[in-house]
Amino acid sequence: MKRALAVGALIAGALLVLWALFAGDTDEEKIRTRLARLAAAVSVEGQGQNPVFRVAHLNQEFSELFTEDASVSLPELSEVRSGRQALAALAGRATRYVEALDVDFEDVAVEISAPKAAHVKARAKLDTVRLGGQRERDERRVSFRFVERGGAWLITSVRAEPKAEPEPAD
């Protein structure tokens, strides 16, 4: 009887180890989840969002997505913006210019490097409805740097390439 319990415990322990190794999300999946969460956080769902509540929500989300000293480089900005709260304030101002903004990251390529760092390239797609109803679509390449801290992947920098010039129609 004791032998059967010992064998059963050994098998259960082995199964638990296998489950822990193979059932958890991979680092790449965790990073992709972070990008999806970032896209959802910066998207705007129609006019009427209270800017104060939006910035408070962004501060909360960004505290779990970015390092404290994270930086963002966008061609539309004259200088690199850094600091999580400054980034939340910047993203919060979107409601001054748009009625709606849908952000999505596609063609995501994740390169994990040691020590617990990652370089991620993606294509950002932005569908915008400007104040007044004008619709716009923008696509551009974006590079992210991530670090792992305490089991969570955090963004340290974001760099967007300039908006591509539309090709002339034939």
TORSE-583536 format. One line per field, with one value per residue: residue number from 1; residue in one letter; x, y, z of N, C-alpha, C, O in turn. Coordinates in steps of 0.2 Angstrom, whole numbers. Example, Ala and Ser with C-alpha at 12.3 -4.5 7.8 and 13.67 -1.06 7.14 Angstrom:
# residues 2
num	[1 / 2]
residuo	[a / s]
n_u	[66 / 64]
n_v	[-28 / -11]
n_w	[39 / 35]
ca_u	[62 / 68]
ca_v	[-22 / -5]
ca_w	[39 / 36]
c_u	[66 / 64]
c_v	[-16 / 0]
c_w	[39 / 39]
o_u	[71 / 67]
o_v	[-17 / 6]
o_w	[42 / 40]
//
This chain:
# residues 170
num	[1 / 2 / 3 / 4 / 5 / 6 / 7 / 8 / 9 / 10 / 11 / 12 / 13 / 14 / 15 / 16 / 17 / 18 / 19 / 20 / 21 / 22 / 23 / 24 / 25 / 26 / 27 / 28 / 29 / 30 / 31 / 32 / 33 / 34 / 35 / 36 / 37 / 38 / 39 / 40 / 41 / 42 / 43 / 44 / 45 / 46 / 47 / 48 / 49 / 50 / 51 / 52 / 53 / 54 / 55 / 56 / 57 / 58 / 59 / 60 / 61 / 62 / 63 / 64 / 65 / 66 / 67 / 68 / 69 / 70 / 71 / 72 / 73 / 74 / 75 / 76 / 77 / 78 / 79 / 80 / 81 / 82 / 83 / 84 / 85 / 86 / 87 / 88 / 89 / 90 / 91 / 92 / 93 / 94 / 95 / 96 / 97 / 98 / 99 / 100 / 101 / 102 / 103 / 104 / 105 / 106 / 107 / 108 / 109 / 110 / 111 / 112 / 113 / 114 / 115 / 116 / 117 / 118 / 119 / 120 / 121 / 122 / 123 / 124 / 125 / 126 / 127 / 128 / 129 / 130 / 131 / 132 / 133 / 134 / 135 / 136 / 137 / 138 / 139 / 140 / 141 / 142 / 143 / 144 / 145 / 146 / 147 / 148 / 149 / 150 / 151 / 152 / 153 / 154 / 155 / 156 / 157 / 158 / 159 / 160 / 161 / 162 / 163 / 164 / 165 / 166 / 167 / 168 / 169 / 170]
residuo	[m / k / r / a / l / a / v / g / a / l / i / a / g / a / l / l / v / l / w / a / l / f / a / g / d / t / d / e / e / k / i / r / t / r / l / a / r / l / a / a / a / v / s / v / e / g / q / g / q / n / p / v / f / r / v / a / h / l / n / q / e / f / s / e / l / f / t / e / d / a / s / v / s / l / p / e / l / s / e / v / r / s / g / r / q / a / l / a / a / l / a / g / r / a / t / r / y / v / e / a / l / d / v / d / f / e / d / v / a / v / e / i / s / a / p / k / a / a / h / v / k / a / r / a / k / l / d / t / v / r / l / g / g / q / r / e / r / d / e / r / r / v / s / f / r / f / v / e / r / g / g / a / w / l / i / t / s / v / r / a / e / p / k / a / e / p / e / p / a / d]
n_u	[4 / 10 / 19 / 12 / 6 / 17 / 22 / 11 / 12 / 24 / 21 / 11 / 18 / 27 / 19 / 14 / 25 / 28 / 16 / 18 / 29 / 25 / 12 / 11 / 11 / 22 / 36 / 36 / 22 / 17 / 22 / 16 / 3 / 4 / 6 / -6 / -14 / -9 / -13 / -27 / -28 / -24 / -33 / -47 / -64 / -75 / -82 / -84 / -77 / -71 / -58 / -50 / -53 / -49 / -35 / -31 / -35 / -26 / -14 / -15 / -15 / -3 / 6 / 7 / 12 / 23 / 40 / 46 / 54 / 52 / 53 / 46 / 47 / 41 / 39 / 30 / 32 / 43 / 53 / 59 / 49 / 48 / 46 / 34 / 22 / 21 / 20 / 7 / 0 / 2 / -4 / -17 / -21 / -26 / -40 / -43 / -42 / -47 / -62 / -63 / -52 / -44 / -32 / -21 / -9 / 1 / 9 / 19 / 35 / 45 / 60 / 69 / 81 / 96 / 101 / 85 / 78 / 70 / 67 / 56 / 47 / 34 / 19 / 10 / -7 / -18 / -34 / -43 / -55 / -57 / -61 / -76 / -78 / -70 / -62 / -47 / -33 / -19 / -3 / 12 / 29 / 34 / 45 / 49 / 56 / 58 / 59 / 61 / 54 / 52 / 44 / 36 / 34 / 39 / 38 / 51 / 55 / 48 / 48 / 43 / 42 / 43 / 28 / 22 / 24 / 10 / 8 / 8 / -7 / -9]
n_v	[-6 / 6 / 7 / 9 / 21 / 29 / 28 / 33 / 46 / 50 / 49 / 59 / 70 / 71 / 73 / 86 / 94 / 93 / 99 / 112 / 116 / 115 / 120 / 134 / 151 / 155 / 166 / 173 / 173 / 180 / 192 / 196 / 196 / 208 / 217 / 217 / 222 / 235 / 240 / 240 / 249 / 261 / 264 / 273 / 275 / 282 / 299 / 309 / 303 / 306 / 316 / 316 / 304 / 296 / 298 / 294 / 280 / 276 / 279 / 269 / 257 / 259 / 258 / 244 / 240 / 247 / 252 / 262 / 273 / 272 / 276 / 285 / 286 / 295 / 300 / 311 / 319 / 331 / 328 / 314 / 306 / 303 / 293 / 285 / 292 / 303 / 298 / 292 / 304 / 310 / 300 / 301 / 313 / 311 / 311 / 324 / 326 / 316 / 306 / 293 / 279 / 265 / 253 / 241 / 228 / 220 / 206 / 203 / 201 / 192 / 193 / 185 / 189 / 187 / 195 / 191 / 200 / 208 / 211 / 218 / 218 / 225 / 228 / 242 / 246 / 259 / 264 / 278 / 290 / 306 / 322 / 328 / 319 / 314 / 300 / 290 / 280 / 272 / 264 / 258 / 253 / 247 / 247 / 239 / 238 / 226 / 222 / 209 / 209 / 203 / 193 / 198 / 205 / 221 / 236 / 245 / 254 / 262 / 264 / 272 / 271 / 283 / 289 / 280 / 285 / 287 / 276 / 281 / 280 / 269]
n_w	[0 / 4 / -5 / -17 / -15 / -14 / -28 / -34 / -30 / -35 / -49 / -50 / -46 / -57 / -67 / -64 / -64 / -78 / -83 / -78 / -86 / -99 / -100 / -97 / -103 / -116 / -117 / -129 / -131 / -120 / -122 / -134 / -129 / -121 / -130 / -137 / -126 / -124 / -137 / -135 / -124 / -129 / -139 / -144 / -141 / -147 / -145 / -131 / -120 / -104 / -102 / -90 / -83 / -93 / -94 / -81 / -82 / -92 / -85 / -76 / -84 / -91 / -80 / -79 / -91 / -96 / -92 / -79 / -84 / -98 / -115 / -130 / -147 / -160 / -177 / -178 / -167 / -161 / -152 / -142 / -131 / -114 / -99 / -90 / -85 / -93 / -105 / -104 / -102 / -115 / -123 / -118 / -123 / -136 / -137 / -140 / -153 / -161 / -164 / -164 / -162 / -168 / -164 / -169 / -169 / -181 / -190 / -181 / -174 / -163 / -155 / -143 / -131 / -121 / -106 / -102 / -111 / -125 / -142 / -152 / -167 / -177 / -187 / -186 / -186 / -189 / -187 / -189 / -184 / -187 / -178 / -183 / -192 / -203 / -210 / -208 / -212 / -206 / -208 / -201 / -198 / -182 / -168 / -154 / -137 / -125 / -107 / -95 / -79 / -64 / -68 / -77 / -93 / -99 / -107 / -113 / -123 / -138 / -155 / -169 / -186 / -199 / -207 / -221 / -238 / -249 / -263 / -280 / -290 / -304]
ca_u	[0 / 14 / 23 / 7 / 5 / 24 / 22 / 6 / 14 / 29 / 18 / 8 / 23 / 30 / 14 / 14 / 31 / 26 / 11 / 21 / 34 / 22 / 5 / 11 / 12 / 29 / 38 / 33 / 15 / 16 / 24 / 10 / -3 / 6 / 5 / -14 / -16 / -7 / -17 / -33 / -27 / -23 / -38 / -52 / -70 / -80 / -82 / -87 / -73 / -69 / -50 / -47 / -54 / -45 / -28 / -31 / -35 / -20 / -9 / -15 / -13 / 4 / 10 / 8 / 15 / 29 / 45 / 45 / 58 / 51 / 53 / 43 / 49 / 37 / 41 / 26 / 34 / 49 / 58 / 58 / 45 / 50 / 42 / 27 / 16 / 21 / 17 / 0 / -3 / 2 / -10 / -24 / -23 / -29 / -47 / -44 / -41 / -51 / -68 / -62 / -45 / -43 / -25 / -19 / -2 / 1 / 15 / 23 / 41 / 48 / 67 / 71 / 89 / 98 / 97 / 78 / 76 / 67 / 66 / 49 / 45 / 27 / 16 / 4 / -13 / -22 / -40 / -45 / -61 / -55 / -66 / -79 / -80 / -65 / -59 / -40 / -30 / -11 / 1 / 19 / 33 / 35 / 50 / 48 / 61 / 55 / 63 / 57 / 55 / 47 / 40 / 32 / 37 / 38 / 41 / 56 / 55 / 44 / 50 / 39 / 45 / 39 / 22 / 24 / 20 / 5 / 10 / 3 / -11 / -7]
ca_v	[0 / 12 / 8 / 11 / 28 / 33 / 28 / 38 / 53 / 51 / 51 / 65 / 75 / 72 / 77 / 93 / 97 / 93 / 104 / 118 / 117 / 115 / 123 / 141 / 155 / 156 / 173 / 177 / 174 / 185 / 199 / 197 / 198 / 214 / 222 / 218 / 226 / 241 / 242 / 241 / 254 / 268 / 265 / 278 / 272 / 287 / 305 / 309 / 300 / 311 / 316 / 315 / 297 / 292 / 298 / 289 / 273 / 275 / 278 / 262 / 252 / 260 / 256 / 237 / 239 / 251 / 253 / 269 / 277 / 270 / 281 / 284 / 291 / 296 / 305 / 317 / 323 / 334 / 325 / 308 / 307 / 297 / 293 / 282 / 297 / 308 / 294 / 292 / 311 / 310 / 296 / 304 / 319 / 309 / 313 / 331 / 326 / 310 / 303 / 286 / 277 / 258 / 252 / 234 / 226 / 214 / 204 / 203 / 196 / 193 / 190 / 185 / 189 / 186 / 193 / 193 / 206 / 206 / 216 / 216 / 222 / 224 / 233 / 245 / 248 / 264 / 267 / 284 / 295 / 313 / 326 / 331 / 313 / 312 / 294 / 289 / 274 / 273 / 258 / 259 / 248 / 250 / 243 / 239 / 234 / 224 / 218 / 205 / 211 / 200 / 188 / 202 / 209 / 228 / 240 / 250 / 259 / 261 / 268 / 271 / 274 / 288 / 286 / 279 / 290 / 283 / 275 / 284 / 275 / 268]
ca_w	[0 / 5 / -12 / -22 / -13 / -16 / -35 / -36 / -28 / -40 / -55 / -49 / -46 / -63 / -71 / -62 / -68 / -86 / -84 / -77 / -91 / -106 / -100 / -96 / -109 / -118 / -117 / -135 / -130 / -115 / -126 / -139 / -125 / -119 / -136 / -137 / -121 / -126 / -142 / -132 / -119 / -132 / -143 / -142 / -143 / -148 / -142 / -124 / -115 / -100 / -102 / -84 / -82 / -98 / -92 / -75 / -84 / -95 / -80 / -73 / -89 / -92 / -75 / -79 / -97 / -97 / -87 / -76 / -88 / -105 / -120 / -136 / -152 / -165 / -181 / -178 / -161 / -162 / -147 / -139 / -125 / -109 / -93 / -90 / -84 / -99 / -111 / -103 / -104 / -122 / -126 / -116 / -127 / -142 / -138 / -142 / -161 / -164 / -161 / -163 / -164 / -167 / -165 / -170 / -171 / -185 / -192 / -175 / -174 / -157 / -154 / -136 / -130 / -114 / -101 / -102 / -115 / -131 / -147 / -156 / -173 / -179 / -191 / -182 / -190 / -185 / -191 / -186 / -186 / -184 / -176 / -189 / -196 / -208 / -209 / -210 / -211 / -206 / -206 / -201 / -194 / -175 / -165 / -146 / -133 / -119 / -102 / -90 / -72 / -59 / -72 / -82 / -99 / -99 / -113 / -112 / -128 / -144 / -160 / -175 / -192 / -203 / -211 / -228 / -243 / -253 / -269 / -285 / -293 / -311]
c_u	[4 / 18 / 18 / 6 / 11 / 24 / 17 / 8 / 20 / 26 / 15 / 13 / 26 / 25 / 13 / 19 / 30 / 21 / 14 / 26 / 30 / 15 / 5 / 12 / 20 / 30 / 35 / 25 / 13 / 17 / 18 / 4 / -2 / 4 / -3 / -17 / -15 / -12 / -24 / -33 / -27 / -29 / -44 / -59 / -76 / -79 / -85 / -83 / -70 / -61 / -47 / -47 / -49 / -37 / -27 / -31 / -28 / -14 / -9 / -13 / -5 / 9 / 12 / 11 / 22 / 34 / 44 / 48 / 57 / 51 / 49 / 45 / 45 / 39 / 37 / 28 / 41 / 55 / 55 / 54 / 47 / 46 / 35 / 21 / 16 / 18 / 9 / -4 / -4 / -4 / -17 / -26 / -26 / -36 / -48 / -44 / -45 / -57 / -67 / -55 / -45 / -36 / -25 / -12 / -2 / 8 / 21 / 29 / 44 / 55 / 69 / 78 / 90 / 101 / 90 / 76 / 73 / 66 / 60 / 48 / 38 / 25 / 10 / -1 / -17 / -28 / -43 / -51 / -59 / -62 / -69 / -80 / -75 / -61 / -52 / -38 / -22 / -8 / 8 / 22 / 34 / 40 / 49 / 54 / 57 / 60 / 58 / 59 / 50 / 42 / 36 / 36 / 35 / 41 / 45 / 57 / 51 / 47 / 46 / 42 / 40 / 33 / 24 / 20 / 16 / 8 / 5 / -1 / -9 / -13]
c_v	[6 / 13 / 11 / 19 / 32 / 33 / 33 / 45 / 55 / 53 / 57 / 71 / 77 / 75 / 84 / 97 / 98 / 99 / 111 / 120 / 119 / 119 / 131 / 144 / 155 / 164 / 176 / 178 / 179 / 192 / 201 / 199 / 206 / 219 / 223 / 222 / 233 / 244 / 244 / 248 / 261 / 269 / 270 / 275 / 277 / 293 / 304 / 306 / 306 / 310 / 314 / 307 / 293 / 292 / 294 / 282 / 272 / 274 / 271 / 257 / 252 / 257 / 248 / 235 / 242 / 251 / 260 / 274 / 276 / 277 / 279 / 289 / 290 / 301 / 312 / 322 / 325 / 331 / 318 / 310 / 301 / 298 / 290 / 287 / 301 / 304 / 293 / 298 / 312 / 306 / 298 / 310 / 317 / 311 / 320 / 331 / 321 / 308 / 296 / 284 / 269 / 256 / 244 / 233 / 220 / 212 / 205 / 198 / 198 / 190 / 191 / 185 / 188 / 193 / 195 / 199 / 203 / 212 / 213 / 221 / 220 / 230 / 236 / 248 / 253 / 266 / 272 / 288 / 301 / 317 / 329 / 325 / 310 / 305 / 293 / 283 / 275 / 266 / 260 / 254 / 251 / 245 / 244 / 235 / 233 / 221 / 214 / 207 / 207 / 196 / 192 / 205 / 216 / 231 / 245 / 256 / 257 / 266 / 267 / 274 / 279 / 285 / 286 / 283 / 285 / 282 / 278 / 278 / 275 / 270]
c_w	[0 / -2 / -17 / -21 / -16 / -24 / -37 / -35 / -33 / -47 / -55 / -49 / -53 / -68 / -70 / -65 / -75 / -87 / -83 / -83 / -98 / -106 / -100 / -103 / -110 / -117 / -123 / -134 / -125 / -118 / -130 / -135 / -122 / -124 / -137 / -132 / -122 / -132 / -139 / -128 / -123 / -137 / -140 / -145 / -143 / -143 / -135 / -119 / -111 / -100 / -96 / -82 / -87 / -96 / -86 / -77 / -88 / -90 / -77 / -77 / -90 / -87 / -75 / -86 / -99 / -91 / -85 / -81 / -96 / -109 / -127 / -141 / -158 / -170 / -180 / -172 / -163 / -157 / -145 / -132 / -120 / -103 / -94 / -90 / -90 / -105 / -110 / -104 / -111 / -125 / -124 / -120 / -134 / -143 / -140 / -150 / -164 / -160 / -160 / -166 / -163 / -169 / -165 / -172 / -175 / -187 / -186 / -175 / -167 / -157 / -147 / -136 / -123 / -112 / -101 / -105 / -122 / -136 / -151 / -162 / -175 / -184 / -187 / -187 / -186 / -190 / -186 / -189 / -183 / -182 / -182 / -194 / -202 / -206 / -212 / -208 / -211 / -204 / -206 / -197 / -187 / -172 / -157 / -143 / -127 / -114 / -98 / -83 / -68 / -63 / -77 / -87 / -99 / -105 / -111 / -117 / -134 / -149 / -166 / -181 / -195 / -207 / -218 / -233 / -247 / -260 / -274 / -288 / -301 / -315]
o_u	[3 / 19 / 21 / 6 / 11 / 26 / 18 / 7 / 20 / 28 / 15 / 11 / 27 / 27 / 12 / 18 / 32 / 22 / 12 / 26 / 32 / 13 / 1 / 15 / 24 / 26 / 33 / 23 / 8 / 14 / 16 / 0 / -7 / 1 / -5 / -21 / -19 / -14 / -27 / -38 / -31 / -29 / -44 / -59 / -81 / -76 / -89 / -85 / -68 / -58 / -42 / -42 / -47 / -34 / -21 / -27 / -26 / -9 / -3 / -8 / -2 / 14 / 17 / 13 / 25 / 31 / 41 / 46 / 61 / 49 / 48 / 46 / 44 / 40 / 39 / 26 / 45 / 61 / 49 / 56 / 47 / 44 / 32 / 17 / 10 / 15 / 6 / -9 / -9 / -7 / -21 / -32 / -29 / -39 / -54 / -46 / -46 / -58 / -70 / -53 / -46 / -34 / -28 / -9 / -5 / 12 / 26 / 28 / 47 / 55 / 70 / 82 / 86 / 104 / 89 / 73 / 75 / 65 / 60 / 49 / 36 / 28 / 5 / 1 / -19 / -27 / -45 / -52 / -60 / -67 / -65 / -84 / -76 / -59 / -50 / -40 / -20 / -11 / 10 / 19 / 36 / 39 / 48 / 57 / 54 / 66 / 53 / 65 / 44 / 37 / 32 / 41 / 29 / 47 / 44 / 58 / 50 / 48 / 46 / 46 / 34 / 34 / 27 / 14 / 18 / 11 / -1 / 2 / -8 / -13]
o_v	[11 / 19 / 15 / 23 / 38 / 38 / 37 / 49 / 61 / 58 / 61 / 76 / 82 / 79 / 88 / 102 / 103 / 102 / 115 / 126 / 123 / 121 / 134 / 141 / 156 / 168 / 182 / 183 / 183 / 197 / 206 / 204 / 210 / 225 / 228 / 226 / 238 / 250 / 249 / 251 / 266 / 275 / 270 / 274 / 277 / 293 / 300 / 306 / 311 / 305 / 311 / 304 / 288 / 287 / 290 / 278 / 266 / 270 / 268 / 252 / 247 / 255 / 246 / 229 / 239 / 251 / 264 / 280 / 278 / 282 / 274 / 295 / 285 / 307 / 317 / 327 / 322 / 332 / 317 / 314 / 296 / 304 / 293 / 287 / 303 / 307 / 294 / 299 / 314 / 309 / 297 / 311 / 322 / 312 / 322 / 336 / 321 / 309 / 293 / 287 / 267 / 258 / 241 / 237 / 215 / 216 / 208 / 192 / 203 / 184 / 196 / 181 / 190 / 196 / 201 / 204 / 198 / 218 / 208 / 227 / 215 / 235 / 232 / 251 / 251 / 268 / 271 / 288 / 302 / 315 / 331 / 326 / 305 / 305 / 296 / 280 / 278 / 263 / 264 / 250 / 257 / 239 / 250 / 231 / 237 / 219 / 216 / 207 / 209 / 195 / 188 / 208 / 217 / 229 / 249 / 262 / 251 / 272 / 261 / 279 / 279 / 279 / 290 / 284 / 280 / 287 / 277 / 273 / 280 / 269]
o_w	[-4 / -4 / -21 / -26 / -18 / -27 / -42 / -40 / -36 / -50 / -60 / -53 / -55 / -72 / -74 / -67 / -78 / -92 / -87 / -85 / -102 / -111 / -102 / -108 / -105 / -117 / -122 / -136 / -126 / -117 / -131 / -137 / -122 / -123 / -139 / -133 / -120 / -131 / -141 / -128 / -121 / -140 / -134 / -151 / -139 / -138 / -134 / -113 / -113 / -98 / -96 / -80 / -85 / -97 / -85 / -75 / -87 / -91 / -76 / -76 / -90 / -88 / -72 / -87 / -103 / -85 / -89 / -82 / -100 / -107 / -128 / -140 / -161 / -168 / -182 / -171 / -166 / -159 / -145 / -128 / -123 / -101 / -98 / -94 / -92 / -109 / -115 / -107 / -114 / -130 / -128 / -121 / -138 / -149 / -142 / -153 / -170 / -154 / -155 / -170 / -157 / -174 / -161 / -176 / -172 / -186 / -188 / -176 / -166 / -159 / -144 / -139 / -119 / -116 / -100 / -102 / -124 / -134 / -154 / -161 / -175 / -185 / -186 / -192 / -181 / -195 / -181 / -195 / -177 / -184 / -186 / -199 / -205 / -200 / -217 / -203 / -216 / -200 / -211 / -193 / -187 / -173 / -155 / -146 / -124 / -116 / -97 / -82 / -69 / -60 / -81 / -86 / -100 / -106 / -106 / -115 / -136 / -147 / -169 / -180 / -194 / -209 / -221 / -232 / -249 / -263 / -273 / -289 / -303 / -321]
//
